[in-house]
């Protein structure tokens, strides 16, 4: 979506610039008036470009922040699952240890 928005914005800016330039150049006015119009149009186009670039930058920043949040949540989920699995392994090992202790006691009685 960001790439499409940037592409559309650049297309609009380019179209505006081309249209304004052609319109000003074909208008029957003095050279100074034409230059003034070109300056105003250039300023407008520059301001629009800066505004659109800021918007795209903000969108990218939001996307990056959103990505960080997703990664943090996934990390918490993975850590939680790993903790539960670790608890299962410890429980299994404790049971096995109890079995070994019982076998060891039985061997100690016969000696």
ABEGO torsion letter per residue (X at the ends): XAAAAAAAAAAAAAAAAAAAAAAAAABBBBAAAAAAAAAAAAAAAAAAAAAAAAAAAAAAAAAAAAAAAAAAAAAAAAAAAAAAAAAAAAAAAAAAAAAAAAAAAAAAAAX
